[in-house]
Amino acid sequence: MTPARRSIPAPLALALLAAVGRPALAADAPPPVSAPVAPPAGAPPAPKPAAPRTPLPPGVVARVRGKDVLLRDFRRVLVERVRKDLADPRSGPSTVLQIVIEETVVRQEAERLGIAVTSDDYAERYRQLDQQTREKSRGEQSLADVIKAMGMPPEIFRTRVETMIRKDRIAAHKSHLGDTLPKDENTRLAQVEVVAGLLMKRAKIEREGLPAGVVARVNGADIGEERFGEELYLRLGESEVGRYLKEHCITLLLESEGLTFTPADVDAALKLERPVYEQMLAEAIDPNHKALSFDDFLLVRYGVPVAELKASAYRRGLFALRMKYWNLATDNDIVKQYARGTDTEYGGSVVCTQFVFGFTNAKQITAREARPPREEALRRAQELLHRARAGTKPETADALRAEIERTKPTAQAAFRKGVFKSNQNSDLPVFEAAMRMADKSWSEPIETMSEFHVLYREYGRPAPTFESIRPLVRHHWVDQKTRAFIEDALRDDVQLAR
């Protein structure tokens, strides 16, 4: 039998990353393709399966309703889309630019010293790294396996290796450390990076006041948009590039539908969000939410500042699409939308504080943190309940919340204060208990799969009238239609090569 392949050993992957550098990565939680919208009421229809398509030719990154999106054009779009992120040194685009600048500085110093890196040099270093990889993995993995697992394009890996060779030779040059460069590999690598850091400090790097088409200038040499776009396409995380590509395709599709907006049009559309904002303020129980400004509310709802909602062609196109559905909505559409959510999102609710005591459950596949036995969690829940109910001066829910907050909430004791709505809570027993309770009362401990819950019901809230939330219901209908349009378009009208 062929032995099962093991995953890449962590020390090996880390060693390789240290040797050739880490690729710039996308954010952990990239924003969605369409503007964030409220979840639809009721179960969504099952998506249609996408029909098989002929692969796109080289140099074409997407096809929108039969029209090709060329890679060279998308690179320019990519530069424009990430330009605002360059001010944040922690962003993926800023990291890419910093890598390109460092590689440029190293290449310039190598040329000054007459150091050349040939294909044979690269082949020899690749052979050495491959041999190290096979030895450390006991022959189960090659360097190619590790590169693939890292998600690094081959051309970027080669650039990193060649830069590593240049750095090493620069540090070993008599102009720098020369013969004093340590022989020990780890010490040597550290000293090589010290030399590279000094080169960066001495370099004249300009990023402001440059002519159009220039992203940065390094010791007088320009890094143009074309080169930077190529580097972004190769080095940014796959999900981040894919998101920008989808957004560009949606923008092209909306433009083909005549759905374009000006910043003034967006302003007019945003005014329609006021009733939703006011409804949020009326329902908010958190003081921070009650103090939320309208612009901050829009930031939470759409995921970007108002300025970007107006400046981005993609965002303006989405608002044009939303306005199309806003104008198409009939009274019958809104009444049906309300009827679907009468007992859920538009129904009555209760404001509760729930104290949570986690315990170990053998049926759980994984545990995020160490938890006490079930009996210990129940004892703690009963102790809290006794303090809340017993004696002439029972402790209030606010006081108990404050005590837990001071001791940093954990799985052993935490609290959550929120609004319970019908059929919108994952813990149905907890919700049902909250609905049965009287205001200003405590529940007995309620057991779920791995937690005990003690509830304090503060007050119940009746369902709002249809007329009072008609604008909110209309927005929900528009949100669903907009999301469905985008999902259908990405499935039926857009083909992505990446």
C-alpha positions as CSV (number, residue, x, y, z in Angstrom):
1,M,0.0,0.0,0.0
2,T,1.1,3.5,-0.7
3,P,1.7,5.4,2.6
4,A,-0.6,8.3,3.2
5,R,1.0,11.6,2.7
6,R,1.4,13.7,5.8
7,S,0.8,17.4,6.0
8,I,3.8,19.7,5.7
9,P,5.8,19.7,9.0
10,A,5.3,23.1,10.6
11,P,9.1,23.7,11.2
12,L,9.8,23.0,7.6
13,A,7.2,25.4,6.3
14,L,8.3,28.1,8.7
15,A,12.0,27.6,7.7
16,L,11.1,28.0,4.1
17,L,9.1,31.1,4.7
18,A,12.0,32.5,6.7
19,A,14.4,31.7,3.8
20,V,12.4,33.2,0.9
21,G,10.0,35.6,2.7
22,R,6.2,35.5,3.3
23,P,3.8,36.4,0.5
24,A,1.5,39.3,1.1
25,L,-1.8,37.9,2.3
26,A,-5.4,39.1,2.1
27,A,-7.3,40.1,5.2
28,D,-8.8,37.2,7.2
29,A,-12.3,38.5,6.7
30,P,-12.7,40.0,3.2
31,P,-15.9,42.0,2.6
32,P,-18.6,40.4,0.5
33,V,-18.9,41.1,-3.2
34,S,-22.2,43.0,-2.9
35,A,-23.0,45.6,-0.3
36,P,-23.9,44.0,3.0
37,V,-27.7,43.6,3.2
38,A,-30.1,42.3,5.8
39,P,-30.7,38.5,5.7
40,P,-33.8,37.5,3.8
41,A,-36.9,36.4,5.6
42,G,-37.6,32.7,5.0
43,A,-35.5,30.1,3.4
44,P,-33.8,31.2,0.1
45,P,-34.4,29.2,-3.0
46,A,-31.7,26.6,-3.9
47,P,-29.2,28.0,-6.3
48,K,-29.2,26.8,-9.9
49,P,-26.2,24.7,-10.9
50,A,-23.8,26.6,-13.2
51,A,-23.4,25.3,-16.7
52,P,-19.9,24.0,-17.7
53,R,-17.9,26.6,-19.7
54,T,-14.9,26.6,-22.0
55,P,-11.8,27.8,-20.1
56,L,-10.8,31.3,-20.8
57,P,-7.7,31.9,-23.0
58,P,-4.4,33.2,-21.5
59,G,-4.4,36.9,-20.8
60,V,-8.2,36.9,-20.1
61,V,-9.2,37.0,-16.5
62,A,-12.9,37.1,-16.9
63,R,-15.8,37.3,-19.4
64,V,-18.9,39.4,-18.7
65,R,-21.8,38.7,-21.0
66,G,-19.5,37.6,-23.8
67,K,-17.0,40.4,-23.4
68,D,-13.5,39.6,-22.3
69,V,-11.8,41.3,-19.4
70,L,-8.1,41.4,-20.2
71,L,-5.4,40.9,-17.6
72,R,-3.5,44.0,-18.5
73,D,-6.7,46.1,-18.1
74,F,-7.6,44.5,-14.8
75,R,-4.1,45.2,-13.4
76,R,-4.8,48.9,-13.9
77,V,-8.1,48.5,-12.2
78,L,-6.5,46.7,-9.3
79,V,-4.0,49.6,-8.7
80,E,-6.9,52.1,-8.5
81,R,-9.0,49.9,-6.2
82,V,-6.2,49.4,-3.7
83,R,-4.8,53.0,-3.8
84,K,-6.6,54.0,-0.6
85,D,-5.2,51.0,1.2
86,L,-1.6,52.1,0.6
87,A,-1.8,54.5,3.5
88,D,-2.3,51.5,5.9
89,P,1.1,49.8,6.4
90,R,-0.8,46.6,7.7
91,S,-2.8,46.2,4.5
92,G,-2.0,43.6,1.8
93,P,-1.4,46.2,-0.9
94,S,0.9,48.2,1.3
95,T,2.8,45.0,2.1
96,V,3.2,44.2,-1.6
97,L,4.5,47.7,-2.3
98,Q,7.0,47.5,0.5
99,I,8.3,44.1,-0.8
100,V,8.6,45.6,-4.3
101,I,10.5,48.6,-2.9
102,E,12.9,46.3,-1.0
103,E,13.5,44.1,-4.0
104,T,14.3,47.2,-6.0
105,V,16.7,48.5,-3.4
106,V,18.5,45.1,-3.3
107,R,18.7,44.9,-7.1
108,Q,20.1,48.4,-7.4
109,E,22.8,47.7,-4.8
110,A,23.7,44.4,-6.6
111,E,24.0,46.3,-9.9
112,R,26.2,48.9,-8.2
113,L,28.5,46.2,-6.9
114,G,28.5,44.3,-10.2
115,I,26.7,41.3,-8.6
116,A,24.7,39.2,-11.1
117,V,22.3,36.3,-10.4
118,T,22.0,33.9,-13.3
119,S,19.6,31.1,-14.1
120,D,22.3,28.6,-13.0
121,D,22.5,30.4,-9.7
122,Y,18.8,30.0,-9.2
123,A,18.8,26.4,-10.3
124,E,21.5,25.6,-7.8
125,R,19.8,27.3,-4.9
126,Y,16.5,25.6,-5.8
127,R,18.3,22.3,-5.8
128,Q,19.7,23.0,-2.3
129,L,16.3,24.0,-0.9
130,D,14.6,21.0,-2.5
131,Q,17.2,18.7,-0.9
132,Q,16.6,20.3,2.5
133,T,12.9,19.9,2.1
134,R,13.1,16.2,1.2
135,E,15.5,15.5,4.0
136,K,13.4,17.2,6.7
137,S,10.2,15.6,5.4
138,R,11.9,12.2,5.1
139,G,11.3,12.1,1.4
140,E,7.6,12.6,1.6
141,Q,7.6,16.2,0.2
142,S,9.5,18.1,-2.4
143,L,10.0,21.9,-2.6
144,A,7.4,22.0,-5.3
145,D,4.9,20.5,-2.8
146,V,5.7,23.2,-0.2
147,I,5.5,26.0,-2.7
148,K,2.0,24.8,-3.8
149,A,0.8,24.5,-0.2
150,M,2.0,28.0,0.5
151,G,-0.1,29.3,-2.4
152,M,2.9,31.1,-3.9
153,P,3.1,31.6,-7.7
154,P,6.3,30.0,-9.1
155,E,7.4,33.4,-10.6
156,I,7.1,35.0,-7.2
157,F,9.0,32.2,-5.5
158,R,11.8,32.6,-8.1
159,T,12.0,36.4,-7.4
160,R,12.2,35.8,-3.7
161,V,15.0,33.2,-4.1
162,E,17.0,35.5,-6.4
163,T,16.5,38.4,-4.0
164,M,17.8,36.1,-1.2
165,I,20.9,35.3,-3.3
166,R,21.5,39.0,-4.0
167,K,21.2,39.9,-0.3
168,D,23.6,37.1,0.7
169,R,26.2,38.2,-1.9
170,I,25.8,41.9,-1.0
171,A,26.4,41.1,2.7
172,A,29.5,39.0,1.7
173,H,30.9,41.8,-0.4
174,K,33.9,43.7,0.9
175,S,31.8,46.9,0.9
176,H,29.7,45.5,3.6
177,L,30.6,42.5,5.9
178,G,32.9,40.7,3.6
179,D,34.8,37.9,5.3
180,T,33.3,38.8,8.6
181,L,29.9,37.4,7.6
182,P,29.2,34.5,10.0
183,K,29.4,30.9,8.7
184,D,26.6,29.6,10.9
185,E,23.4,29.5,8.8
186,N,21.0,31.2,11.2
187,T,23.5,33.8,12.3
188,R,24.4,34.4,8.7
189,L,20.8,35.0,7.7
190,A,20.3,37.4,10.6
191,Q,23.3,39.5,9.5
192,V,22.3,39.4,5.9
193,E,18.9,41.0,7.0
194,V,20.8,43.6,9.0
195,V,22.6,44.7,5.9
196,A,19.4,44.7,3.9
197,G,17.8,46.9,6.6
198,L,20.7,49.4,6.4
199,L,20.2,49.6,2.6
200,M,16.6,50.4,3.1
201,K,17.4,53.1,5.6
202,R,19.8,54.7,3.2
203,A,17.5,54.5,0.2
204,K,15.6,57.5,-0.9
205,I,12.0,56.4,-1.2
206,E,9.3,58.7,-2.4
207,R,5.6,57.9,-2.3
208,E,4.0,61.4,-2.4
209,G,4.0,64.2,-5.0
210,L,4.8,61.8,-7.9
211,P,3.6,62.2,-11.5
212,A,0.6,60.3,-12.7
213,G,1.2,56.6,-13.4
214,V,4.0,56.4,-10.8
215,V,3.3,54.6,-7.5
216,A,6.7,55.0,-5.8
217,R,10.2,56.2,-6.6
218,V,13.3,54.4,-5.3
219,N,16.6,56.1,-5.5
220,G,15.3,57.9,-8.6
221,A,13.9,54.8,-10.3
222,D,10.1,54.8,-10.8
223,I,7.8,51.9,-9.9
224,G,5.0,52.4,-12.3
225,E,1.3,51.4,-12.1
226,E,1.8,48.7,-14.7
227,R,4.5,46.9,-12.7
228,F,2.7,47.4,-9.4
229,G,-0.5,46.0,-10.9
230,E,1.4,43.0,-12.0
231,E,2.9,42.5,-8.6
232,L,-0.5,43.0,-6.9
233,Y,-2.1,40.4,-9.1
234,L,0.6,37.8,-8.3
235,R,1.3,38.6,-4.6
236,L,-2.0,39.6,-3.1
237,G,-4.0,36.8,-1.4
238,E,-6.2,34.8,-3.8
239,S,-9.4,35.8,-2.1
240,E,-8.6,39.5,-2.1
241,V,-7.7,39.5,-5.8
242,G,-10.8,37.4,-6.5
243,R,-13.0,39.9,-4.6
244,Y,-11.7,42.8,-6.6
245,L,-12.1,40.9,-9.9
246,K,-15.7,40.0,-9.0
247,E,-16.5,43.6,-8.1
248,H,-15.0,44.8,-11.4
249,C,-17.1,42.4,-13.3
250,I,-20.2,43.4,-11.5
251,T,-19.4,47.1,-12.2
252,L,-19.1,46.3,-15.9
253,L,-22.4,44.3,-15.9
254,L,-24.2,47.1,-14.1
255,E,-22.9,49.6,-16.6
256,S,-24.2,47.4,-19.4
257,E,-27.6,47.6,-17.8
258,G,-27.3,51.4,-17.6
259,L,-27.1,51.3,-13.9
260,T,-24.7,54.1,-13.0
261,F,-25.0,56.7,-10.3
262,T,-23.3,60.0,-9.6
263,P,-22.2,60.9,-6.0
264,A,-25.3,63.2,-5.8
265,D,-27.5,60.2,-6.7
266,V,-25.9,58.2,-3.9
267,D,-26.6,61.1,-1.5
268,A,-30.3,61.0,-2.5
269,A,-30.4,57.2,-2.0
270,L,-28.8,57.4,1.4
271,K,-31.5,59.7,2.6
272,L,-33.9,56.8,2.2
273,E,-31.9,54.9,4.8
274,R,-33.0,57.4,7.6
275,P,-36.1,55.4,8.7
276,V,-33.9,52.3,9.0
277,Y,-31.4,54.2,11.1
278,E,-34.2,55.6,13.3
279,Q,-35.7,52.2,13.8
280,M,-32.2,50.9,14.9
281,L,-32.0,53.7,17.4
282,A,-35.5,52.9,18.7
283,E,-34.7,49.3,19.2
284,A,-31.1,49.7,20.5
285,I,-30.4,48.6,24.1
286,D,-26.6,49.3,24.0
287,P,-25.7,52.9,24.8
288,N,-23.0,52.8,22.2
289,H,-25.5,51.8,19.5
290,K,-27.9,54.6,20.7
291,A,-25.1,57.1,20.2
292,L,-24.3,55.9,16.7
293,S,-24.3,58.7,14.1
294,F,-26.0,58.2,10.8
295,D,-22.7,58.0,8.9
296,D,-21.4,55.4,11.4
297,F,-24.7,53.4,10.9
298,L,-24.1,53.5,7.1
299,L,-20.5,52.3,7.7
300,V,-21.8,49.3,9.7
301,R,-24.5,48.6,7.1
302,Y,-22.4,48.8,4.0
303,G,-18.9,48.1,5.3
304,V,-17.2,51.2,3.9
305,P,-17.3,54.9,4.8
306,V,-19.8,57.2,3.0
307,A,-17.0,58.8,1.0
308,E,-16.2,55.4,-0.6
309,L,-19.9,54.8,-1.3
310,K,-19.8,57.9,-3.4
311,A,-16.4,57.6,-4.9
312,S,-16.4,53.9,-6.0
313,A,-18.0,53.1,-9.3
314,Y,-18.8,49.6,-8.0
315,R,-20.6,51.0,-5.0
316,R,-22.5,53.6,-7.0
317,G,-23.6,50.9,-9.4
318,L,-25.0,48.9,-6.5
319,F,-27.0,51.9,-5.3
320,A,-28.3,52.4,-8.8
321,L,-29.4,48.7,-8.8
322,R,-31.0,49.2,-5.3
323,M,-32.8,52.3,-6.5
324,K,-34.2,50.4,-9.5
325,Y,-35.8,47.8,-7.2
326,W,-36.9,50.5,-4.7
327,N,-38.9,52.1,-7.5
328,L,-40.2,48.7,-8.7
329,A,-41.5,47.7,-5.2
330,T,-45.3,47.6,-5.0
331,D,-47.6,47.7,-2.0
332,N,-48.3,44.0,-2.6
333,D,-44.5,43.2,-2.5
334,I,-44.1,45.0,0.8
335,V,-47.2,43.4,2.4
336,K,-45.9,39.9,1.4
337,Q,-42.5,40.6,2.7
338,Y,-44.0,41.7,6.0
339,A,-46.3,38.6,6.2
340,R,-43.2,36.3,5.8
341,G,-41.5,37.9,8.8
342,T,-44.5,38.7,11.0
343,D,-43.6,36.1,13.6
344,T,-39.8,36.4,13.2
345,E,-37.9,39.6,12.4
346,Y,-41.0,41.9,12.6
347,G,-42.5,40.2,15.6
348,G,-42.4,40.9,19.3
349,S,-39.2,40.6,21.3
350,V,-37.8,40.5,24.8
351,V,-34.7,42.1,26.3
352,C,-32.7,39.7,28.4
353,T,-29.4,39.2,30.0
354,Q,-28.2,35.6,29.9
355,F,-25.5,34.3,32.2
356,V,-23.7,31.4,30.5
357,F,-21.7,28.6,32.3
358,G,-19.9,26.3,29.9
359,F,-19.0,22.7,30.6
360,T,-17.3,19.8,29.0
361,N,-19.4,17.6,26.7
362,A,-18.0,14.3,25.4
363,K,-20.2,14.6,22.3
364,Q,-18.5,17.8,21.2
365,I,-15.9,17.2,18.5
366,T,-13.6,20.0,19.5
367,A,-13.4,22.4,22.4
368,R,-12.1,26.0,22.0
369,E,-11.1,26.2,25.7
370,A,-10.8,24.2,28.8
371,R,-14.2,23.8,30.5
372,P,-15.2,22.4,33.9
373,P,-17.4,19.3,34.3
374,R,-21.1,19.6,34.0
375,E,-21.7,19.3,37.7
376,E,-19.4,22.2,38.4
377,A,-21.0,24.5,35.8
378,L,-24.4,23.7,37.3
379,R,-23.2,24.5,40.7
380,R,-21.9,27.9,39.5
381,A,-25.2,28.6,37.8
382,Q,-27.2,27.8,40.9
383,E,-24.9,29.9,43.0
384,L,-25.4,32.9,40.8
385,L,-29.2,32.3,40.9
386,H,-29.1,32.1,44.7
387,R,-27.3,35.4,44.9
388,A,-29.9,37.0,42.6
389,R,-32.9,35.8,44.5
390,A,-32.0,35.2,48.1
391,G,-32.2,37.5,51.1
392,T,-33.6,40.9,51.6
393,K,-31.0,42.5,49.4
394,P,-30.6,40.3,46.3
395,E,-27.9,41.2,43.8
396,T,-29.1,42.8,40.6
397,A,-28.3,41.6,37.1
398,D,-26.3,44.7,36.5
399,A,-24.1,44.1,39.6
400,L,-23.6,40.4,38.6
401,R,-22.8,41.5,35.0
402,A,-20.2,44.0,36.3
403,E,-18.6,41.4,38.5
404,I,-18.2,39.0,35.6
405,E,-16.9,41.8,33.3
406,R,-14.2,42.7,35.8
407,T,-13.0,39.1,35.9
408,K,-12.9,38.8,32.1
409,P,-15.7,36.6,30.7
410,T,-14.7,33.0,29.9
411,A,-16.5,29.8,29.0
412,Q,-16.9,29.2,32.7
413,A,-18.9,32.4,33.3
414,A,-19.9,34.9,30.7
415,F,-23.0,37.1,30.0
416,R,-24.8,38.3,26.9
417,K,-27.3,41.0,26.8
418,G,-29.5,41.2,23.8
419,V,-32.9,41.1,22.1
420,F,-34.6,37.8,21.7
421,K,-36.9,37.4,18.7
422,S,-39.0,34.5,17.6
423,N,-37.2,31.8,15.7
424,Q,-34.1,33.9,15.3
425,N,-32.1,32.3,18.1
426,S,-30.0,29.2,17.8
427,D,-30.8,28.1,21.3
428,L,-34.6,27.4,21.1
429,P,-35.0,26.3,24.7
430,V,-33.4,29.6,25.9
431,F,-35.7,31.6,23.6
432,E,-38.8,29.7,24.7
433,A,-38.0,30.2,28.4
434,A,-37.4,34.0,27.8
435,M,-40.8,34.3,26.1
436,R,-42.6,32.5,29.0
437,M,-41.0,34.6,31.8
438,A,-42.4,37.7,33.4
439,D,-40.6,41.0,33.3
440,K,-37.9,41.5,36.0
441,S,-37.7,37.8,36.7
442,W,-35.0,35.1,36.8
443,S,-35.1,31.7,35.1
444,E,-34.0,28.4,36.5
445,P,-30.7,27.1,34.9
446,I,-31.5,26.0,31.3
447,E,-29.3,23.3,29.9
448,T,-28.2,23.2,26.3
449,M,-25.6,20.9,24.7
450,S,-22.6,22.3,26.5
451,E,-23.8,25.3,28.6
452,F,-26.2,26.2,31.4
453,H,-28.1,29.5,30.9
454,V,-29.6,31.7,33.6
455,L,-31.8,34.4,32.2
456,Y,-32.9,37.7,33.6
457,R,-35.8,39.0,31.6
458,E,-35.8,42.8,31.7
459,Y,-38.8,43.6,29.6
460,G,-40.9,42.5,26.7
461,R,-41.6,44.6,23.6
462,P,-44.7,44.2,21.4
463,A,-44.4,43.8,17.7
464,P,-44.2,47.1,15.9
465,T,-47.1,48.0,13.6
466,F,-46.8,47.5,9.9
467,E,-47.0,51.2,9.1
468,S,-44.3,52.1,11.6
469,I,-41.8,49.8,9.9
470,R,-43.0,49.9,6.3
471,P,-39.7,51.6,5.1
472,L,-37.6,49.0,6.9
473,V,-39.7,46.2,5.3
474,R,-39.2,47.8,1.9
475,H,-35.5,48.0,2.4
476,H,-35.4,44.3,3.3
477,W,-37.3,43.5,0.0
478,V,-34.8,45.6,-1.9
479,D,-31.9,44.0,-0.2
480,Q,-33.1,40.5,-1.2
481,K,-33.7,41.5,-4.8
482,T,-30.3,43.2,-5.0
483,R,-28.5,40.2,-3.6
484,A,-30.4,37.8,-5.8
485,F,-29.5,39.8,-8.9
486,I,-25.8,39.8,-8.0
487,E,-25.8,36.0,-7.2
488,D,-27.6,35.2,-10.5
489,A,-25.3,37.5,-12.5
490,L,-22.1,35.9,-11.1
491,R,-23.5,32.5,-11.9
492,D,-25.0,33.1,-15.3
493,D,-23.3,36.2,-16.8
494,V,-19.8,36.2,-15.4
495,Q,-17.0,33.7,-16.0
496,L,-13.8,34.0,-14.0
497,A,-10.5,32.5,-14.9
498,R,-9.0,32.9,-11.5
